[in-house]
């Protein structure tokens, strides 16, 4: 019984295959593009704010 081959990992920015194990990006350029996206807030997770209960309204 053989195991299926692992899917090739690709660069999250441009989609090119990664050449070395443990590598996250295919080039320094893609690494900088990703950092810029983090710094500008492009990867922000939207939050749902709940309304705060007013203690004086519970009467």
N, C-alpha and C positions, 0 to 999 in steps of 0.2 A: 504494500500500500504506500503510495507516494503522496506527499503533501503538495497542495497546489502552490505555484510560485507566488511569492509576495508581490503585490502591485508595486511598480516603480514609483518612487516618491518624486514629486515635482515641486518646482519653485512656486510658492503661493502668490508671487507677484506676476510672473510672466508665463508660468506653466511649463517651462523647459525642464527636462529631467535633471536631477541632481547627480553630480559625478562622484562624490565621495560620501561614505557613510558618516552619519552624524551631522552632515551639513544641512543648514536650514534654507539657504538661498543659493541660487546658481552663480551669482556674481556680487561684487561689492555694490554695484549700482542698484540691484534689487534690494539689497540689505538697507541701503540709504532711502530708497523709496518707501519701504515698509516703516522705517523709523520716522520719516516725514509724515506718514499717515497717522501714526500714533500721536505725534506731537501736535498735529492740527485737529485731532479729535475725530478723525474719520472712522475710527474703530469704536466709538462710544456706544455703550449699551443703553438703549432707552429705558428710562425708569418710570414707573407709574407711582405717582405720589398719592398717598391716601389723605383724605381730609382729616385734620386734627379735630378731636372732639373738644367742644367748649364746655367746661364744667358748669357754667352758668345756664346752659341750654337744657340741662337734664332735669327740668323741674316740672 
